[in-house]
């Protein structure tokens, strides 16, 4: 794995890295061309994702699709997603990017529900579509921040979800919302301030869909305390008064327990790369015991912890100005390339797209 060297003057500050990511996303972000897909869900919701075809052939000659889950309240139009997709396309990957339910400002909700911390329904629908539309494709699963929680939970929920998956990469997730809850109320690393900023952004997203979420007579939203949304100053208050009720959780503790990947990630048996930064102001050091312990127990798991990078920053550059492409983008594609080459060199019956029965039949 390539060494991360941050920009000399400011790159060793996790706050500046995080602030630059939060304000700009990326510098000189490209504009990859994709097609938006709409998927009706069983509860009346409409999930959307953007599909980007590869610019050239993959180095293995195989059909490979990256299924990507962005961070909290994010979508395919965010600069850091566009930068990564453009880079992956040029390396021969098809990319499917989930737009979190309610995150796109120009797409109305069709049911009284939006994305939550660990709901995998929309991501599962996107993966299912890709598998049906491209029967020969193999998958690289990628999740950023909250998206990392969702993809790891999705893979661990059912072994069927790991079929045709070559590997998974999670970047800057916190693994357990319940354990993170207390750390988000602490002023250490200004975490309480970041909590306030994220809560304010969530309020804006929820209020932009106030008619769809609170204007109807749905049982799901009758008990949601809409009035307390205006006075909420933390994600926990919003989760307790609004978000947990979309899926009928009786308490905030139950919501965080059921929606955190920490209870599912040990079931993931495909190659799994977990990337975090030691100076990430959003992810407390105590949470990193989860991937560290997992990597020590499971041979398919690599835990990569950088000294610097902030939250989804990982900018590179010699002194002052950051480069358009980040270390994070290069590592994900580099790891994916290595896994694709490794898969290519395996005996046919050991490949991820072969079933156990097919292996036994070939051996006989």
Buried (B, 14 or more C-beta within 10 A) or exposed (E): BEEBEBBEEBBBBBBBBBBBBBEBBBBEBBEBEBEEBEBEBEEEBBBBBBBBEBBEEBEBEBBBBBBBBBBBBBBBBBBBBBBBBBBBBBBBBBBBBBBBBBBBEEBEBBBBBBBBBBBBBBBBBBBEBBBEEBEEBBBBBBBBBBBBBBBBBBBBBEEEBBBBBBBBBBBBBBBBBBBBBEBBEEEEBBBBEBBBEBBEBBBEBBEBBEEBBBEEEBEBBEEBEBEEBEEBEBBBBBBBBBBBBBBEBEEBBBBBBBBBBBBBBBBBBBBBBBBBBEBBBBBBBEBBEBBBEBBEEBEBBBBBBBEBBBBBBBBBBEEEEBBBBBBBBBBBBEBBBBBBEEBEEEEEBEBBBBEEEEBEEEEE
